[in-house]
């Protein structure tokens, strides 16, 4: 009787952690229970980005501005790539800001398992919180830089009438950010799952992201490419998103419904595959990292 009573007492757990989950399970219920941790991680990432620096939060503005000036000199002055009627500083700055958001989501998600192995091995929490927190922390950084772009756009709108032509489609801008986050995080989670076994992939990701930028109309408009090069570039799911982005705020670029459907479909598939692979790998990755 005593042994049976002790066995019943042991089996009365308050929380049961099970390893078997469906292949496609966002675990949103668990994520909601750990929402305080999500907010804490977002705050940590945001503060850590300028902690123990001389200029602090000013780096949020300095980095895209310096990159913009470099692009103006190299691609505008040396390569003579035309930005149409759009002022060069506005063209390059807005593209740099959006590209940084996509690249940050991809790079931070690709480092989920390797970069947080010590934390994962000590305590349980929904692992999906880590890539989700990177999305929100990168969104905060993007918001700060995007606010500066809005101020720059307002200046040129009133100081140089006719240089930019914002359109009503700016109302759909959040969907572009959603597609960017899904695509970057989805691909990043796939890469993160692969780096648990192939650690040298970490060295290729940052380099590959830089190369991929030149295959995306970031430093040049799509109209710059002639013949079949522009059509070939449409294979890149980011192409239609950047073109619509410029069309929304500048009146330049293009609105391609088929291209946008392809981009959003590609982003959704990448996110779905990323979550599936992530959920499968998270159960056993600690044995290989």
C-alpha positions in Angstrom: 0.0 0.0 0.0 2.8 2.4 0.9 4.6 1.7 -2.4 1.4 2.1 -4.4 0.7 5.4 -2.7 4.2 6.6 -3.3 3.9 5.7 -7.0 0.6 7.7 -7.3 2.2 10.7 -5.6 5.2 10.7 -7.9 2.9 10.5 -11.0 1.0 13.6 -9.9 3.0 16.1 -12.0 1.9 19.7 -12.3 3.6 20.1 -15.7 4.2 17.4 -18.2 6.8 18.0 -21.0 6.3 15.7 -23.9 8.7 15.2 -26.7 6.2 14.0 -29.4 4.6 16.9 -31.2 3.0 17.2 -34.6 5.3 18.1 -37.5 3.7 21.5 -38.0 3.0 22.9 -34.6 3.7 26.6 -33.9 3.2 25.9 -30.1 1.5 29.3 -29.9 -0.2 28.3 -26.7 3.1 27.6 -25.0 4.6 30.8 -26.5 1.7 32.8 -25.0 2.4 31.2 -21.6 6.0 32.3 -21.9 5.2 35.8 -23.3 7.1 37.5 -20.4 10.3 35.7 -21.6 9.6 36.8 -25.1 9.4 40.4 -24.0 12.5 40.0 -21.9 14.5 38.6 -24.9 13.4 41.4 -27.1 14.5 43.9 -24.5 17.8 42.1 -24.1 18.5 42.1 -27.8 17.6 45.8 -28.2 19.7 46.9 -25.2 22.7 44.7 -26.1 22.9 46.2 -29.6 24.2 49.5 -28.2 25.4 48.6 -24.7 29.0 49.6 -23.9 29.3 51.7 -27.0 30.4 55.3 -27.3 27.5 56.5 -29.4 24.9 54.2 -28.1 21.5 54.3 -30.0 23.0 56.7 -32.5 24.5 53.7 -34.3 21.0 52.9 -35.5 21.2 56.0 -37.6 24.9 56.1 -38.4 25.2 52.6 -39.9 22.5 53.0 -42.6 23.7 56.5 -43.3 27.3 55.5 -43.8 26.2 52.6 -46.0 24.0 55.0 -48.0 26.9 57.4 -48.7 29.2 54.5 -49.8 26.5 53.3 -52.2 26.0 56.8 -53.5 29.7 57.1 -54.3 30.2 53.6 -55.7 27.0 53.0 -57.6 25.8 56.5 -58.2 29.0 58.4 -59.0 31.4 55.7 -60.2 29.0 53.1 -61.8 26.6 55.8 -62.9 23.5 53.8 -62.0 20.5 56.1 -62.4 17.8 56.2 -59.6 15.4 58.0 -61.9 13.8 61.1 -60.5 14.3 59.9 -56.9 17.2 61.6 -55.0 20.0 59.1 -54.6 20.2 59.4 -50.8 16.5 58.6 -50.4 16.7 55.7 -52.8 19.7 54.0 -51.2 18.7 54.8 -47.6 15.2 53.3 -47.8 16.6 50.1 -49.5 19.4 49.7 -47.0 16.9 50.0 -44.1 14.6 47.3 -45.5 17.4 45.0 -46.5 19.0 45.3 -43.0 15.7 44.1 -41.5 15.5 41.1 -43.8 19.2 40.2 -43.3 19.0 40.6 -39.5 16.0 38.3 -39.3 17.8 35.7 -41.4 21.2 35.9 -39.6 19.7 35.9 -36.1 17.4 33.0 -36.9 20.2 31.0 -38.5 22.2 31.3 -35.2 19.3 30.1 -33.0 20.6 26.6 -32.0 24.3 27.2 -32.0 24.2 30.6 -30.3 21.7 29.5 -27.6 22.9 25.9 -26.9 23.9 26.7 -23.3 20.5 28.2 -22.6 18.6 25.4 -24.3 20.5 22.8 -22.3 19.6 24.3 -18.9 15.9 25.1 -18.9 12.8 24.3 -20.9 10.9 26.9 -22.8 9.3 26.9 -26.3 12.4 27.1 -28.5 10.4 29.0 -31.1 10.5 32.0 -28.8 14.2 32.7 -29.8 13.6 33.3 -33.6 10.3 35.1 -32.7 12.1 37.4 -30.3 14.7 38.3 -33.0 11.8 39.2 -35.4 10.4 41.7 -32.9 13.8 43.1 -31.8 14.8 43.6 -35.4 11.4 45.2 -36.0 12.1 47.8 -33.3 15.5 48.7 -34.9 13.8 48.9 -38.3 11.1 51.2 -36.8 13.7 53.6 -35.5 15.5 53.8 -38.9 12.2 53.9 -40.9 11.1 56.9 -38.9 14.3 58.7 -40.1 13.4 57.7 -43.7 9.9 59.2 -43.3 11.5 62.5 -42.1 13.8 62.5 -45.1 10.9 61.7 -47.5 8.8 64.5 -46.0 11.7 66.9 -46.6 12.1 66.1 -50.2 8.3 66.0 -50.7 8.0 69.7 -49.7 11.5 71.0 -50.6 11.6 69.4 -54.1 8.0 69.0 -55.3 7.6 66.3 -57.9 10.7 64.3 -56.9 8.7 61.6 -55.1 5.1 60.5 -55.6 3.8 58.4 -52.6 0.8 56.2 -53.5 -2.2 54.8 -51.7 -0.6 51.4 -51.6 1.5 52.4 -48.6 -1.4 51.1 -46.5 -0.2 47.6 -47.4 3.3 48.1 -46.3 2.9 45.9 -43.1 2.4 43.0 -45.4 5.8 43.6 -47.0 7.3 43.5 -43.5 5.4 40.3 -42.8 6.7 38.7 -45.9 10.3 39.8 -45.2 10.0 38.4 -41.6 8.6 35.1 -42.8 11.1 34.6 -45.5 14.1 35.6 -43.4 13.1 33.6 -40.3 12.0 30.6 -42.3 15.2 30.3 -44.3 17.1 31.2 -41.1 15.5 28.3 -39.1 16.3 25.9 -41.9 20.0 27.0 -41.9 20.0 26.9 -38.0 18.8 23.3 -38.1 21.6 22.4 -40.6 24.3 24.0 -38.5 23.7 21.7 -35.6 25.6 19.0 -37.7 27.5 21.2 -40.2 29.1 24.0 -38.2 31.0 25.5 -41.1 27.7 26.7 -42.6 28.0 29.6 -40.1 30.9 31.0 -42.0 29.0 30.9 -45.2 25.7 32.5 -44.1 26.9 36.1 -43.6 29.0 36.0 -46.8 26.1 34.5 -48.7 23.7 37.2 -47.5 26.0 39.9 -48.8 26.2 38.2 -52.2 22.4 37.8 -52.3 22.0 41.5 -51.9 23.5 42.1 -55.3 21.0 39.6 -56.7 18.2 41.8 -55.3 17.3 45.3 -56.6 18.7 47.1 -53.5 21.5 49.2 -55.0 19.9 49.5 -58.4 16.3 49.6 -59.7 14.9 46.7 -61.7 14.5 49.0 -64.7 18.4 49.2 -64.8 18.6 45.6 -66.1 17.9 45.1 -69.8 16.9 42.2 -71.9 16.3 39.0 -70.0 18.3 39.9 -66.9 15.3 41.6 -65.3 13.1 38.6 -65.9 15.8 36.3 -64.5 15.9 38.5 -61.4 12.2 37.9 -60.8 13.1 34.4 -59.6 14.3 36.1 -56.5 11.2 36.4 -54.2 12.5 39.7 -52.8 12.5 41.5 -56.1 8.8 42.1 -56.3 8.8 43.2 -52.6 11.5 45.8 -53.1 9.9 47.1 -56.3 6.5 47.5 -54.5 8.3 49.1 -51.6 9.7 51.8 -53.8 6.4 52.1 -55.7 4.6 52.7 -52.4 6.7 55.5 -51.0 8.4 57.0 -54.1 6.1 56.3 -57.0 9.0 54.6 -58.7 9.3 50.9 -59.2 6.5 48.6 -60.3 3.4 46.8 -59.1 3.4 43.2 -60.3 0.5 41.2 -58.9 1.9 37.8 -60.1 5.3 38.6 -58.7 3.8 39.6 -55.4 1.8 36.4 -55.3 5.0 34.4 -55.9 6.9 36.3 -53.2 4.2 35.8 -50.6 3.8 32.2 -51.5 7.5 31.6 -51.4 7.7 33.3 -48.0 4.8 31.2 -46.6 6.3 28.0 -47.8 9.8 28.9 -46.5 8.2 29.7 -43.1 6.3 26.4 -43.0 9.3 24.3 -43.9 11.4 26.3 -41.4 8.9 25.6 -38.6 8.6 21.9 -39.5 12.4 21.4 -39.6 12.9 23.5 -36.5 10.4 21.4 -34.5 12.1 18.1 -35.6 15.6 19.2 -34.8 14.9 20.9 -31.5 14.2 17.5 -29.8 17.7 16.1 -30.4 20.0 19.0 -31.4 21.5 19.3 -27.9 23.2 15.9 -28.5 25.0 17.1 -31.7 25.8 20.8 -30.8 
